[in-house]
Amino acid sequence: MDRAGTILHCIPSMSGGGAERQLAYLAAELRAFGWTVHVALWRRGPNWARLERSGAVIHEMTARHAYDPALLSALRRVLSDAKPDVVQTWLLQMDILGGAAALLTRTPWIVSERSEAGAYPLSLKNVIRSRLVRRADAVVSNSPAGDDYWRTRLSQRGRRFIVPNAIPLDEIAAVPGPTAGPRSGEPVVMFAGRLAAEKNIAMLLAGLSILWTRRRVQVWCFGEGPLKAMVDRWASTLPADRGFHAKGYAPDLWPMMKQASVLVSPSVFEGAPNVVLEAMACGVPLVVSDIPAHRELLDAESAMLVDASSPVLLADAIDAVLQDPIGAARRAAVALRRAARFDLRATARRYDDMYRDVISQRVAG
């Protein structure tokens, strides 16, 4: 295939998640490689503006609910109009509906795997997804753990690729660093992510409670999710001067990251964590759980890694960062250099190669 063709990305929305952000980044870069990029979705969200700026052709669909059969009909119409050379689906809803539309129209289909086995407990939707994806042309995972999930689940025809998440390094570097610390003069501990069980929110809150018995810190908590009510209840029991700030979802975290003293990611499992990658590129010291997804990015030379089950060890690690700013800055500098591996243009090139490979295999087969 000498020329770039047309790709249709199917995703539920442009909400504030990592998959949505990655697609918004990728759409613009793929156009730079000559691809005509279409995106089909049924809800907007915080990443909508970046997607619009990418120049992708956006198809907004309407539906009464996430699995409304009208979405499948709408996707088939989009496929008929766009005539894509390949379809890529993102997240559970579109892996099912977009995947079904690709199969019905016999269009080459690539599935984006954004997590790992822990994200897929036994449920009807997960079983349907697994059975459909067995018929996909390929699965592209953003981590080795995600790839392992599909190692024994794909048909012999299905191919597997690993393409890590990417970040816009130049944009992040252009964000000014802090001109001064917080007005309180106290160090800032930052968390950003979905307020959900896999992010280990209960352990994070327990660790912060221990930390506050040792020193005064400000805590910035960015995020929304199913555990938000629990976080709000916990925060309501804190003394007024405790310094916990629940800031909700923020579309652009980079300026805040560059003001933070330490960013904490205590997740039980991850795919490839966008927040950690962006924190690396911002040069903020990191305390992360010792899980495979974090080990893919970091080690003891670039971050503090802690047992994901111990709030005491989490508090110890944050405390150690704040007590030794020189050592913390040294580790952050190592992490910053390693962030260069996740350049957006290089990642788009890998996607470009994958699309051409999958399309050529379908033509040859």
C-alpha positions, 0 to 999 in steps of 0.5 A, a space after each residue: 500500500 503506497 498511499 495512506 488511506 482512510 481510517 475510521 475511529 469509533 469511540 463512545 465519547 470525548 470524555 476525560 479519560 486516557 483513551 479519549 485523550 490518546 485518540 485526540 492526540 493521534 488524530 492530528 498526527 495521523 493526518 500529518 502522515 497522509 491519513 484521512 481520519 474519521 471519528 464516530 462517537 455519540 457524546 462530546 466531552 472535555 477532549 472534544 475541542 482538541 479532537 476538533 482542532 485535529 482536523 478529523 471528520 467527526 460523525 456525531 451519532 444520537 442514541 437513547 442509551 449506550 447500547 441502543 441498536 440505533 448506534 449500530 445502524 448509524 455506524 453502518 451508515 458512517 462506514 458506508 459514507 466514509 468507506 474506510 480502509 480500516 476501522 479502529 475501535 476504542 473502549 467496551 461499547 465501541 469494541 462491541 458495536 463498532 466491531 459488529 459494524 466492521 464485521 458486517 461490512 467486512 472492513 479490516 478491524 483493529 481493537 484498542 486494548 487500553 487496560 489488562 486482565 484486571 479490568 475484565 471481570 466476568 460479565 455478559 458485556 465482557 464475554 460478548 466483547 471477547 467473542 467478537 474480538 476473536 474475529 478482529 484482524 488485530 489488537 493493539 495494546 498500550 502495554 505488555 499486560 494488555 497484550 498478555 490478555 489477548 495472547 490466548 484469546 485471539 484466533 490464529 488470524 488475529 494479530 497483536 501489536 504493542 504501541 505505548 501511549 504517547 504525549 505531546 512533549 513540545 506542548 508540555 515543555 512550552 508550559 511555564 514552570 512555577 514562578 513561586 510555590 503555593 501561597 501557603 508555603 506548604 508542599 503540594 501532593 497531587 493526585 489526578 485520575 478517575 476516582 475508581 477502585 482500580 486507582 486505589 483511592 481508599 489506600 491513597 486516603 489512608 496514606 494521606 491521613 498518616 502523612 498529615 500526622 507527620 507534616 503539613 501538606 496541601 493535597 490537590 485531588 483531580 478527578 471524577 468517578 464512581 468513588 467521588 461521593 466516598 472521597 467527598 464524605 471523607 473530606 467532610 470529616 477533615 479539620 478545616 485547616 487540613 488542606 485537602 482540595 477536591 478539584 474535579 476534572 481538569 482538562 489541562 493538568 500540566 501547569 498544576 503538575 509543574 507546581 506540585 512537589 510530588 505526584 502520587 499514582 497508587 493504582 492497583 492496575 493500569 494499562 499505560 497511565 497517561 497521568 504518569 507519562 505527563 508527570 514525567 514530562 513535566 519533571 514532577 517527582 513521582 511516587 507510584 505503586 510497584 505494579 507492572 504498568 509503572 515498572 514499564 516506565 519507571 524504576 528506583 532511579 526515576 521514582 519512588 515505587 511502593 507496595 500498592 497495599 500499604 498506606 504506611 509505605 505510601 506515606 513513608 515514600 511521600 514523606 521521603 520525597 519531601 524530606 529530600 528535594 535534591 534526591 527527588 529532583 534527581 529522580 525527576 530529571 531521570 524520568 524526564 529524560 525517559 519521557 522522550 521515548 513516548 514522542 507523539 510523532 514516533 508513536 503515530 509512525 508505529 500506528 501508520 506501519 500497523 495500519 498498512 500491515 493489517 490492510 496488506 494482510 487482508 488484501 493478501 488473504 
